[in-house]
Amino acid sequence: MCYFKFSQYLKSKFGTKVHKVSVDAGFSCPNKDGKIGSGGCIFCDNKGFSFNTRLPSRPLEIQIEEGIKAGKRRFKAERFIVYFQAYTNTYAPLSELKARYDVIKKYPEVVGLSIATRPDCIDEPILDLINSYTDHYEVWLEYGLQSIHQKTLDFINRGHYFDAFLKAVQLTRSKTNIKICCHVIIGLPYEWSKKETKQMIRETAREIGNMELEGIKIHPLHI
């Protein structure tokens, strides 16, 4: 398989090693707090996503500073992207989002902002805010789709339709400087003891490929 690795893209753009620092900004999720649902997606365990999500809540500054130190020491990185990873990182009042995103401005080594969210948690004002960072940073919105198949989305308790993803992509593309990454999971079930077939996985791949997004993350399902 031939593809352009994200690390290669960053090296070609910035001319040096760029490391992603994952942070937990303390956001919630509408699929866990009752607005959409209360149980969350069946695969959701944000404590397993990164080092910072396994620790008690800590100030963003400490998470970023420790991530930068670790990236320099372990990966010899010189530049960094702050990745708002845990839960839904556009699910808060606009003023609160701005206050948390603005923390990256304290660190000259930071060249990028990446925000993980649900496709049903984005709107014009939020996109305007996120787009405002593109003057000085590489900015990505990472949308969790997981699958295009509605019976799979229903079974995993995703709480949104494929159409929500399509609408989010269309709206985001109106802000031409924001790059889009789609997350999918290979091996999801759509019924008890039945997982998606190879054909279903190919259909998801084909749909995403036709959208010509800037990036995709493919996660294998581990039980």
N, C-alpha and C positions, 0 to 999 in steps of 0.2 A: 504494500500500500504506500502510495506517495502522498505526503502531506507536508505542510509547512508548520513546523513546531513553533509554539508560542515563544519559547526561549530563543529560537533563531530569529523570529520577527523582532523581538525586543533588542537583540544584539545588533541586528541590521539597522534599527532605527536610532538607538542611543550609542552605539559603538562600544558598549561595555556590558558586563554582566548585570542583569536586572533581576532582582529577587522580589517575590510577592510576600508581603507581610499580612497574614490573616488576623483580623481583630473581631472581637465581640463587642458591639457598641450598645448592647443592652436593649435592642429592639424586641418586639413581640411578633406575633403572626396572627392574622385574622382567622386562620384555620385552627388555632389553638385557644384563642381567647373568647370564642363564642360568636364573633361577628359572622363568620362563615361556618365554622365548625368548632368542636372542642377537643377532638382527639389528635388533630394533626394528620399529616400523611403517614402511612404505615411504616415508611422507612425512616421517619424523622427522628434523629438522635443527634442534635447539634453538638452535644458534648463529645462526640466522636470525630467531629469534622476537623478540628485543629487543636493545637496546644492551648491556645487562649480560651477556647470554649470549654475546656476541661477544668478550668480554674474558677474560683469564686470571682464575681464581678470586680474588675479592676479598671482604673482610669485608662482612657484611650492612650494618653501620653505614655504611660508605662508600657502598655502593650506594644506600641509602635517603637519606642526606644529599645526595648528588649529584642524585638523582631529585627531591627536594623543591626544591632550588635551581633545577633546570631547569624544573620545573613552575611555580614562582613567576615565573620570568623569561619563559618562552616562552608560558605559557597563562594567566598572571595568577591561578593557582589559590591558594586559601587553605587548603584542606583536602586530605587525601590518603588514598588506600587503598593499602596495600602488597600487591602481587600476587605471590605465590610462584608463578612461572610455569614455569620450566624443569624438564622431566622430571616425576617423580611425587612430589608434595610431601607425601604421607602415608606414604611408603615408607621408614620408619626406626623405630628403637625409640621408644617413647612419650616417654622422657626427652629424647631428641635433638630430637624434634619440638617439645616444649615450649620447650626452650632457644632454638630458632631463631624460633619464633613470638613468644616473649616480647620479642624485640628491638624490636618495634613500640612497646612501652610507654615507650621512651626519648623518644618524639617526640610532643609535645602536638598537633602539626598533624595527626597521623594519626588518622582517624576510622573506618577500616575495614581489614579483613583479608580477602583473597581468596586461595583456595588451589586450584590446579589439580591434578587427580589423575585416576587411573583408577578406574572404578567397582568393580573387583575389588581395590582397595587401601584399603578402608575397613572399619571394624568398630566395635563399640559403644564400646570404650575410646577409640579415636581420636576418635569423634564426641563423646564426653563432654568430651574435652580441647578440641576446637574450639568446642563449645557454651559452654564456660566463658568465652570471650572476648565472647560476645554481651551481657554485662551492660554493657560499655563501648564496644563497637565494632559497626559494621555488618559482618556476617560472611557470606561467600559460599563455597560449595563449587562449583567449576567442573569438571564431569565431562565427559571426552572420550568421546563416543559415536560420532560421525562418521556412522554410518548404522545403520538398524535391520535391514538386510538381511545375513543371515549369510554369504552367498557373497561379499559385498563385504568384510565384516570378515575373512573367511578370506584373501581375496586380498591385502589390505593388511597382512596379518600382525598384526592387532590383538591377538590372543592372548586374547580373551574373547568371550562371547556377549552378545546383547542382553539376555538374562535377568539378567546381572550388573548392567547399568544399572538395570533395573527393581527389583532387590533393593536396590541402593544408594539409589535414590530413596525407596523405602519406609522403609528404615532411617533415612535422614536426616530424613525427615518426622516421625519420632518425637521429634526435637529441634526443637521448633517455632520456634526463633529463627534457625535457619540457613537462609539462602536458597540456592536451587539454580539454577545456570546450566548449560545443556547446550550442548556444542560439536558442530556438524555441519559436514561438508565437502561442498560441491556439486561434482559432476563426478568423483567417485572411480570408478576402474575396478573391475569385478568379474571380468573376464577380460582377458587381453592384448588390446589394441586395442578393448575394449568397455567403455564407461563406463555408469554408471547412467542409465536412461531418465528422462524427465520423470515418468512414472508412479511409478517407484521413489522419486524425490525427493519427490513429493507424498505418498506413503505414509509416508515418514519424517516429513514436516511434520505430517501428520494425527495420527500417534501422539504426537508431542511436544506438539502443541497440545492434545490430549485430556488430557494429564497436568497441564496448568495450572501449569507451573513458573514461577518468578519471572523467569527470564531465558533467553535463547538467543543464542549467537554463531554466525553463519553465515559460514563461510570459503569463498571460491571456490578451487578447486584451480588452482594455477599451476605449470607445468612449466618 
